[in-house]
Every structure is written in structure tokens, then in C-alpha cells.
Amino acid sequence: MRRIAYVCADAGVPVFGSKGSSVHVQEMIRALQRQGAHVDLFAARMDEPPPPGFDSLAIHRLPSIRDGEPTSHAAAVAALNRELAAALERVLTDRALHARLSDGARRSAERFALPAVAAAYDRVFSEVLA
């Protein structure tokens, strides 16, 4: 079984909500699970509980960062990247998939020599899961 980390560090995307980007996250996870992958979701915003069908989804909460004063925002982003890298290292994924390309996720993918997908569509899934 392949293990995939789906990272959504964008505080503007409530991953279990009804916004278009939220539905995109949910459908991408469902598609990966249909292919037999075990998905770990790393997300900054979860306003609602997971909908039905996500019982096997491993959920890891990330700190939510909102726009703010540039210096404090930059420090918060750096802290998020460190936390995300540590969480990904604990999970030791086979593949890394990014909903919104995060610097911490990208660096972790490079460190562990994992493929990283910035924008994924059905065509890309067959390549990632091959």
C-alpha cells in the first residue's frame, strides 16, 4: 500500500468545507484512496468534521496562519514549515502530494527524495501511483 501525504497549509481552504478548493481537496483524497493509497492529510484549516467516507483518513492539524504584519507573518510561516517538516518526517511517507505548494513540504520531499506534485489532476495520479 502506498502512503501519500496530502498537504494543504493554506489557511483560506477549509478542507472539509463546501468551497471549490475544499471540494477539490476532498475529491483528490477520494481518488487516491480509490487507487488503494493510505492518505495522511496535513491541513491548516478544518472548520468541520470529515464527511462520510473519510474514516481511514489520517488527519494531522497544522497551525493556521493568517495574513498580518510582514515580520511576524514571515516568522509564523517559518515555524509552520519547521513543524510540517517534522510531522512529515514522523510519518515517513512514500510520496508527497501538495494541494498548495508549501516550502516545508517541498523541502521535506527533497530531503527524502520523494516526488512532489504541485498541481494534480487525474492524469498525474496515474503517474504518481504507478
Residue, then its C-alpha position, 0 to 999 in steps of 0.5 A: m500500500r502506498r502512503i501519500a501525504y496530502v498537504c494543504a497549509d493554506a489557511g483560506v481552504p477549509v478542507f472539509g468545507s463546501k468551497g471549490s478548493s475544499v471540494h477539490v481537496q476532498e475529491m483528490i483524497r477520494a481518488l487516491q484512496r480509490q487507487g488503494a493509497h493510505v492518505d495522511l492529510f496535513a491541513a491548516r484549516m478544518d472548520e468541520p468534521p470529515p464527511p462520510g467516507f473519510d474514516s481511514l483518513a489520517i488527519h494531522r492539524l497544522p497551525s493556521i496562519r493568517d495574513g498580518e504584519p510582514t515580520s511576524h507573518a514571515a516568522a509564523v510561516a517559518a515555524l509552520n514549515r519547521e513543524l510540517a517538516a517534522a510531522l512529515e518526517r514522523v510519518l515517513t511517507d512514500r510520496a508527497l502530494h501538495a494541494r498548495l505548494s508549501d516550502g516545508a513540504r517541498r523541502s521535506a520531499e527533497r530531503f527524502a527524495l520523494p516526488a512532489v506534485a504541485a498541481a494534480y489532476d487525474r492524469v498525474f495520479s496515474e503517474v504518481l501511483a504507478 
